[in-house]
Amino acid sequence: MLVDGKWTEDWQPVQATDAKGGFVRQVSGFRNWITPDGAAGPSGESGFEAEAGRYHLYVALVCPWASRTLITRKLKQLETVVSVSVVEPALSDQGWRFGDYPGSDRDTLNGVTYLHEIYTRADPVHTGRATVPVLWDKRRMTIVNNESADIVRMFDIGFGALASRMELYPAPLQADIDALDARIYPSLNNGVYRTGFATTQGAYEAAFADVFGMLDELEVRLGERGPYLFGDALTEADVRLFVTLVRFDVAYHGLFKCNLRRLADYPALSAYLSRILLVPGIRETVDIDHIKRGYYSIKALNPNGIVPLGPDLPGLDPVTLHGNGTGRSS
């Protein structure tokens, strides 16, 4: 991580642990908001007005949090408004790196090699981990926000007429979306990480139970209420859930020891995953090769760096899902 703007040691996946050895995720440090008129959003300062060409998104295709923002950018038709750069999938000793791996980019905007250098461009004495996604302001040369939930919401409501009229956070469902996310996030979205990065048997077993308890609940919900979490409307909640499900059998089941059942063993969840992949634009944001290369580069979990050839799953053909992950033209 960065300490007072200096890189301190090799990248490690476990950020912090609680008293029981459970994985604790870092709180995002940049929380400004883009708004149609530049007024301050729910947090941060004013001055970040929605403008075409002003903002740039840094992402990793392996990362579900970054993929949330890519999907929303695509659904809201912001590809020509917000530019994007993709880091390489394999984590280096200095974290995320720009480079030439297929589907990745060099950083032609700021001319840096590592993502942590973007953080010190924004704050020369920054202390914290250099995470994706990062939303960058080309005019003020600073980070607007590095919290995926905020960026998803900004892309949905912060760009006004520059974005499509599709609503991912419609007013009638906002309270219900927030309530469901407050349950899915700790149990499943972050639950797989709590399972994979647990440092004690007790912490692992508690997280494991949360993961499969939530998958069982969602299987029933989607079987009864589909096609999406709130019926016929695709919402922000579906985007949040999808990015975890599409990685489950590929990485979390084996590498993260979430091995009670595969997603393929859940008929309703598997059908739901297939439906979302058919939503125009979403499949283009998924790159199974990056997902596998990235997760299996975590030395603490896979010291030999061997990337498995499988799984071979119906509807998740690695060939058809191998792309540049951003929706850009190949």
C-alpha positions in Angstrom: 0.0 0.0 0.0 0.9 3.7 -0.1 2.1 5.3 3.1 2.5 9.1 2.8 2.7 8.7 -1.0 5.4 6.0 -1.0 4.9 2.4 -2.0 5.8 0.3 1.0 5.9 -3.4 0.2 4.7 -6.2 -2.2 1.0 -6.3 -2.8 -1.0 -8.4 -0.4 -4.7 -9.4 -0.7 -5.7 -9.2 3.0 -6.1 -5.5 3.8 -7.0 -5.9 7.5 -8.6 -8.5 9.8 -11.1 -8.3 12.6 -10.7 -9.9 16.1 -11.9 -13.3 14.8 -9.5 -13.3 11.7 -12.2 -12.1 9.3 -11.3 -10.1 6.2 -12.0 -6.4 6.5 -12.2 -4.3 3.3 -10.7 -0.8 3.1 -13.0 2.2 3.0 -12.7 4.2 -0.3 -10.9 7.5 0.2 -12.1 9.7 -2.7 -15.8 10.4 -2.6 -16.6 13.4 -4.8 -19.6 13.3 -7.1 -20.2 14.3 -10.7 -23.6 16.1 -11.0 -25.3 17.7 -14.0 -24.7 21.3 -12.7 -21.5 20.7 -10.7 -23.2 21.1 -7.3 -21.8 18.9 -4.5 -23.3 15.4 -4.3 -24.0 13.3 -1.2 -20.3 13.6 -0.3 -17.3 15.6 -1.3 -17.0 19.0 -2.9 -18.6 20.9 -5.7 -17.1 21.6 -9.1 -17.4 18.3 -10.9 -19.8 19.1 -13.6 -21.0 16.5 -16.1 -19.2 17.2 -19.4 -18.4 14.9 -22.4 -14.7 14.1 -22.6 -13.7 15.4 -19.2 -13.7 12.2 -17.2 -11.7 8.9 -17.5 -12.4 5.6 -15.9 -9.5 3.2 -14.8 -10.6 -0.4 -14.4 -9.5 -4.0 -14.1 -11.6 -6.5 -15.9 -10.9 -9.1 -13.2 -12.5 -6.9 -10.5 -16.2 -7.1 -9.9 -16.3 -3.7 -8.4 -14.8 -2.1 -11.5 -17.0 -4.2 -13.7 -20.1 -2.7 -12.1 -19.0 0.7 -13.4 -18.2 -0.7 -16.9 -21.6 -2.2 -17.2 -23.4 0.9 -16.0 -21.3 3.0 -18.4 -22.4 0.7 -21.2 -26.1 0.6 -20.2 -26.2 4.4 -19.9 -24.5 4.8 -23.3 -21.6 6.9 -21.8 -18.9 5.3 -23.9 -18.2 8.5 -25.9 -18.6 10.6 -22.8 -16.3 8.8 -20.3 -13.1 7.3 -21.7 -11.6 4.2 -20.2 -8.2 2.4 -19.5 -7.8 -1.2 -18.5 -4.9 -2.5 -16.3 -3.3 -5.9 -16.8 -5.1 -8.8 -15.1 -2.2 -10.2 -13.1 -1.3 -8.4 -10.0 2.3 -7.3 -9.8 4.4 -6.7 -6.7 3.2 -3.0 -6.9 -0.4 -3.9 -7.5 -2.3 -3.0 -10.7 0.0 -2.3 -13.7 -0.7 -0.9 -17.1 0.8 -2.8 -20.0 0.4 -4.8 -23.2 -1.5 -8.0 -22.1 -4.4 -8.6 -24.6 -7.3 -6.4 -23.6 -5.2 -4.1 -21.4 -3.8 -0.6 -22.0 -0.8 1.5 -21.4 -1.7 4.7 -19.6 -1.5 7.3 -22.3 -3.4 9.8 -20.3 -1.0 10.3 -17.3 1.9 8.2 -18.6 2.3 6.1 -15.5 3.2 2.4 -15.1 1.3 1.5 -11.9 -2.2 2.5 -10.7 -0.8 3.7 -7.4 0.9 6.5 -9.3 -2.5 7.8 -10.3 -3.3 8.0 -6.6 -0.2 10.0 -5.9 -0.9 12.3 -8.8 -4.1 13.2 -7.0 -2.6 13.3 -3.5 1.2 13.2 -3.2 1.0 12.0 0.4 -1.9 9.6 0.0 -2.0 6.7 2.4 -4.1 3.6 1.5 -4.4 0.9 -1.1 -4.6 1.7 -4.8 -7.8 0.1 -5.8 -10.0 0.0 -9.0 -12.2 1.5 -10.2 -10.9 5.1 -10.3 -12.8 7.9 -11.9 -10.4 10.7 -13.0 -11.0 14.3 -13.8 -8.8 15.3 -16.8 -9.4 19.0 -16.2 -8.6 19.2 -12.5 -6.1 16.3 -12.7 -7.4 14.5 -9.7 -9.4 11.5 -8.6 -13.1 12.2 -8.4 -14.1 9.0 -6.8 -12.8 5.4 -6.2 -16.0 3.9 -4.7 -17.7 1.6 -7.2 -21.2 2.1 -5.7 -20.9 5.9 -6.0 -19.6 5.7 -9.6 -22.5 3.3 -10.6 -25.0 5.8 -9.2 -23.2 8.8 -10.8 -23.3 7.1 -14.2 -27.0 6.5 -13.7 -28.1 9.9 -12.5 -25.1 12.3 -12.6 -24.7 12.9 -16.3 -28.1 14.2 -17.1 -28.9 14.5 -20.8 -25.4 13.1 -21.7 -26.6 9.6 -20.7 -29.5 7.4 -21.9 -32.9 7.6 -20.2 -32.7 4.1 -18.8 -33.2 4.2 -15.0 -31.2 1.7 -13.0 -32.2 3.3 -9.7 -35.9 4.3 -10.3 -37.5 6.3 -7.5 -40.3 3.8 -6.7 -37.7 1.0 -6.1 -34.9 3.0 -4.4 -35.7 1.9 -0.8 -36.1 -1.7 -1.9 -32.9 -1.7 -3.9 -31.0 -0.2 -1.0 -32.4 -2.8 1.5 -31.6 -5.7 -0.8 -28.1 -4.5 -1.5 -27.5 -4.1 2.3 -28.1 -7.8 2.6 -26.5 -9.1 -0.6 -23.3 -7.1 -0.3 -21.9 -8.5 3.1 -23.2 -12.0 2.5 -22.3 -12.6 -1.1 -20.5 -9.7 -3.0 -18.0 -9.3 -0.2 -18.9 -12.6 1.4 -16.8 -14.5 -1.2 -13.8 -12.4 -0.3 -14.5 -12.9 3.4 -14.4 -16.6 2.6 -11.3 -16.7 0.4 -9.2 -14.3 2.6 -10.3 -15.6 6.0 -7.3 -16.2 8.3 -9.1 -18.5 10.8 -11.3 -21.5 10.4 -14.1 -19.8 12.3 -14.1 -16.7 10.1 -14.0 -18.9 7.0 -17.0 -21.1 8.1 -19.1 -18.0 9.1 -18.4 -16.4 5.7 -19.0 -19.6 3.8 -22.4 -20.0 5.5 -23.3 -16.4 4.5 -22.4 -17.0 0.9 -24.5 -20.1 0.4 -27.3 -18.9 2.6 -27.7 -15.9 0.3 -27.4 -18.0 -2.9 -30.1 -20.3 -1.6 -32.3 -17.3 -0.9 -31.7 -15.7 -4.3 -32.5 -19.0 -6.0 -35.9 -19.0 -4.4 -36.5 -15.3 -5.1 -35.6 -15.5 -8.8 -37.6 -18.7 -9.2 -40.7 -17.0 -7.9 -40.2 -13.4 -9.1 -37.9 -13.2 -12.1 -36.8 -12.5 -14.7 -34.8 -9.9 -12.6 -34.5 -9.2 -8.9 -37.4 -6.7 -9.1 -39.5 -8.4 -11.7 -39.4 -7.1 -15.3 -37.1 -4.1 -14.6 -33.3 -4.5 -14.8 -31.9 -2.4 -12.0 -28.7 -1.5 -10.2 -29.3 -4.4 -7.9 -29.0 -6.8 -10.9 -25.7 -5.2 -12.0 -24.3 -5.7 -8.5 -25.3 -9.3 -8.3 -24.3 -10.2 -11.8 -20.6 -9.3 -11.4 -20.3 -11.8 -8.5 -22.3 -14.6 -10.2 -20.3 -14.5 -13.4 -17.1 -15.0 -11.4 -18.4 -17.7 -9.1 -17.6 -21.0 -10.8 -14.6 -19.5 -12.6 -12.8 -18.3 -9.4 -14.7 -18.3 -6.1 -15.8 -21.9 -6.1 -12.2 -23.3 -6.3 -9.7 -20.6 -5.4 -11.8 -19.0 -2.7 -13.0 -22.3 -1.3 -16.7 -21.5 -1.9 -17.2 -25.1 -2.9 -20.4 -26.3 -1.3 -22.2 -25.9 -4.7 -21.4 -24.4 -8.1 -23.6 -21.7 -9.6 -24.3 -24.3 -12.3 -26.1 -26.3 -9.5 -28.7 -23.5 -9.1 -31.2 -23.6 -12.0 -32.8 -20.3 -11.4 -29.6 -18.4 -10.8 -28.0 -20.0 -13.9 -30.9 -19.0 -16.0 -30.8 -15.5 -14.5 -27.1 -15.2 -15.4 -27.7 -16.3 -19.0 -30.5 -13.7 -19.3 -28.3 -10.9 -18.1 -25.6 -11.9 -20.5 -28.1 -11.4 -23.3 -28.9 -7.8 -22.3 -27.3 -5.7 -25.1 -23.8 -4.5 -24.1 -23.3 -6.6 -20.9 -21.5 -9.5 -22.5 -19.0 -7.1 -24.0 -17.8 -6.1 -20.5 -16.9 -9.6 -19.5 -13.5 -11.2 -20.2 -13.2 -14.7 -18.7 -9.4 -14.8 -19.5 -8.8 -11.6 -17.5 -10.9 -12.9 -14.6 -9.0 -16.2 -14.5 -5.5 -14.6 -15.0 -6.2 -12.0 -12.4 -7.6 -14.2 -9.6 -5.1 -17.0 -10.0 -2.2 -14.5 -9.9 -2.9 -13.9 -6.2 0.2 -15.5 -4.7 -1.2 -15.9 -1.2 -3.9 -18.2 -2.6 -2.1 -19.7 -5.6 1.7 -19.6 -5.1 2.6 -21.4 -8.2 0.5 -19.2 -10.4 -1.1 -22.1 -12.4 -4.3 -21.0 -14.2 -6.9 -23.7 -14.5 -8.2 -24.6 -18.0 -11.8 -25.1 -16.8 -14.5 -24.9 -15.9 -16.5 -25.9 -19.0 -19.9 -24.4 -18.1 -23.1 -24.1 -20.3 -23.6 -20.5 -21.2 -20.2 -19.4 -20.0 -18.0 -20.5 -22.9 -14.6 -18.9 -22.3 -14.2 -18.4 -26.1 -17.4 -16.4 -26.6 -16.7 -14.5 -23.4 -13.1 -13.5 -24.3 -13.0 -9.9 -25.4 -11.6 -6.6 -24.5 -14.1 -6.2 -21.7 -15.0 -2.6 -22.3 -17.4 -2.7 -25.2 -14.8 -0.9 -27.4 -14.4 -2.0 -31.0 -11.9 -4.9 -31.4 
